[in-house]
Amino acid sequence: MNWTSTQVPLWQIDCEEFRKVGHPFELRDVSTPEHEKFIEAFGAKHWLKTARRGLTERFFQQKEIV
């Protein structure tokens, strides 16, 4: 599992790198509307599912149904 900082500009860079690896990754301390907007936009752009637990958002790949 990978974690990143709480600043949205750094999230963009970190999330792009974590996404390339293909493993689930988490953003911690999700607590502002700016954080929420980023999560929604990033997930939609890269077809990632998200799951929230407290202040932690987890991104993971959608499984294709064949």
N, C-alpha and C positions, 0 to 999 in steps of 0.2 A: 504494500500500500504506500502511496506517495502523498505527501502533504505539502502545502505551499503557504505563502504569507497571506495576510489579510488585506492587502492593498490591490484593488482591481487592476491597475496597470501591470503589476507583477503577476497577477493571476493569469492574464492573457498569455504571457510568455511561458509561464510554468505549465499551464493547461495544454498549450499546443505541444509541448515536449512530452508530457505525460500521455496525451492522446495517441501520439505516434507509436508508443510502446504497446498500446492495446490493452493494458491492465486497468482495472478500476483505480480511481484516485479520488482523494477527498480535498475539499476546501473547508477549513475550520473558521470559526468565529463569523459565520454568515449572519449579519445583524443589521444591514442597512438596505434601503431600497435600491441603491446602486449595486450592491452585491446581488440582490434578487434579479435585477435586470440583466446583469452579466450572466448569471447562471442560466436563465431562460434563453438568452440569445446564443450562448456558446453551445448549450445542449441541442438546440434546434439546428444550428449551423452544421454540426457534426453528427447529427442523428444519434445522440447519446441519451440514455435514460438517466434520471436522477432520483435519488432517494434522500430524504432529510431525516436526521435524527438530532434533535436539539438544535445546536448552532453549527452542525456539521452537514455538509451536502456531499453526497457521493455520486460520482459520474461512472457509468459503465456502458459498455457496448450493447446495443440492441441485438438480440439474436434473430436471425432471419428464419422464417418458417418456410420450409421447402416441402 
